[in-house]
Amino acid sequence: MNIQNSTLDDISVILKLYGYATSYQIRMGAIPWPKFEKEMIQKEIDAKQQWKIVIDNQIACIWMTTFDDPYIWEERNEDPSVYIHRIATNPAFRGYHFVKNIISWACAYAKEHRKSFIRMDTAGHNDKLISYYTKCGFTFLGPNTLKNTKELPEHYKNAPINLFEMKV
């Protein structure tokens, strides 16, 4: 297993994995992600914010990171943090529990960049996901109704957002 930045050559696989994840969210009754545009993924790759786990030359899991998330974390955005978004697993690798690997990686990444927290969020209430993230070591901070969703993707606009953080 190898964690590395995604490349422009990965865009078609990334979009496919986001499509699989969205279909899974719909099947599970969760609030689905919108369709993500190629240009957005390209910008994240160029900014070194898009990541992948590679196993046997296959992309097994993807996610993106940022150090700034003011629309979701509002005044808490001032805390030095790594924000993790859009974890999507290749269906061929379901059950590998990649979130645990991502957390281990994110702890080292946060320390390297002098950040104090790892943070995540989910749209809508999903007891199973809340339980999983807390078992992985996150503190569930509860639901939050966002004040300014104008700049955010559609799935953030009409649902409470559950916030999670882990002190590094």
Stockholm file with secondary structure:
# STOCKHOLM 1.0

chainA/1-168         MNIQNSTLDDISVILKLYGYATSYQIRMGAIPWPKFEKEMIQKEIDAKQQWKIVIDNQIACIWMTTFDDPYIWEERNEDPSVYIHRIATNPAFRGYHFVKNIISWACAYAKEHRKSFIRMDTAGHNDKLISYYTKCGFTFLGPNTLKNTKELPEHYKNAPINLFEMKV
#=GR chainA/1-168 SS CEEEECCGGGHHHHHHHHHHHHHHHHHTTCCCCCCCCHHHHHHHHHTTCEEEEEETTEEEEEEEEESCCHHHHGGGGGSCEEEEEEEEECGGGTTSCHHHHHHHHHHHHHHHTTCSEEEEEEESCCHHHHHHHHHTTCEEEEEECCSCCTTSCGGGSSSCEEEEEEEC
#=GC SS_cons         CEEEECCGGGHHHHHHHHHHHHHHHHHTTCCCCCCCCHHHHHHHHHTTCEEEEEETTEEEEEEEEESCCHHHHGGGGGSCEEEEEEEEECGGGTTSCHHHHHHHHHHHHHHHTTCSEEEEEEESCCHHHHHHHHHTTCEEEEEECCSCCTTSCGGGSSSCEEEEEEEC
//
